[in-house]
Amino acid sequence: MAHPTQQVSIHVRAFITWLTIFPLVALGITFLIPALGNTHPVFKAFVLTLIVVPLAVYVIVPRLLGLYVKLSSKKNSNTH
């Protein structure tokens, strides 16, 4: 798993987090919510966030941040 060593701006982290959350929620709404049928909307939100948040926080966001750091450091080393 990637662990960024350089400080990433809060704006980049926010964008990467959104870039992760939006498609996960869109996929969840498309495929998971209909599978839950007529259950209570709060339960649907609970199940969706139970999947999306850990997946985003522990898997996808760290990898995207690592990729961002790698690409930005490569870009910075090419400009010097």
C-alpha positions in Angstrom: 0.0 0.0 0.0 1.3 3.5 -0.9 2.1 5.9 1.9 2.8 9.4 0.7 5.9 10.8 2.3 5.5 14.4 1.1 2.8 16.7 2.4 -0.2 16.8 0.0 -2.3 19.9 0.0 -5.7 19.7 1.5 -7.2 20.7 -1.8 -5.6 17.7 -3.6 -6.7 15.4 -0.8 -10.2 16.7 -1.0 -10.3 16.2 -4.8 -8.8 12.7 -4.6 -11.3 11.8 -1.9 -14.2 13.1 -4.0 -12.8 11.3 -7.1 -12.9 8.1 -5.0 -16.2 8.5 -3.2 -18.3 9.7 -6.2 -17.9 6.5 -8.4 -18.2 4.2 -5.4 -21.5 5.9 -4.3 -22.8 5.9 -7.9 -22.0 2.2 -8.2 -23.6 1.5 -4.9 -26.8 3.4 -5.8 -27.0 1.6 -9.1 -26.4 -1.9 -7.9 -26.6 -2.2 -4.2 -29.5 -0.1 -3.2 -32.0 -1.9 -5.6 -30.8 -5.2 -4.2 -31.8 -4.0 -0.7 -35.4 -3.7 -1.9 -37.9 -2.0 0.4 -35.7 -1.8 3.5 -35.6 1.5 5.4 -33.6 4.3 3.6 -31.4 4.8 6.7 -30.5 1.1 6.6 -29.7 1.4 2.9 -27.4 4.4 3.7 -25.8 2.5 6.5 -25.0 -0.5 4.3 -23.7 1.7 1.5 -21.4 3.7 3.8 -20.3 0.5 5.5 -18.9 -0.5 2.2 -17.8 2.8 0.6 -16.0 4.4 3.6 -13.5 1.7 4.5 -12.9 0.9 0.8 -12.1 4.5 0.1 -10.1 5.3 3.3 -8.0 2.1 3.5 -7.6 1.1 -0.1 -8.3 3.6 -2.8 -7.4 7.0 -1.4 -4.0 5.9 -0.1 -3.2 4.4 -3.5 -4.3 7.5 -5.4 -2.4 9.8 -3.1 0.7 7.6 -3.5 0.3 7.8 -7.3 -0.2 11.6 -7.1 3.0 11.9 -5.0 4.9 9.7 -7.4 3.8 11.6 -10.4 4.3 15.0 -8.9 7.8 14.2 -7.7 8.6 12.8 -11.1 7.3 16.0 -12.7 9.3 18.1 -10.2 12.5 16.1 -10.8 12.1 16.6 -14.6 11.8 20.4 -14.2 15.1 20.8 -12.3 
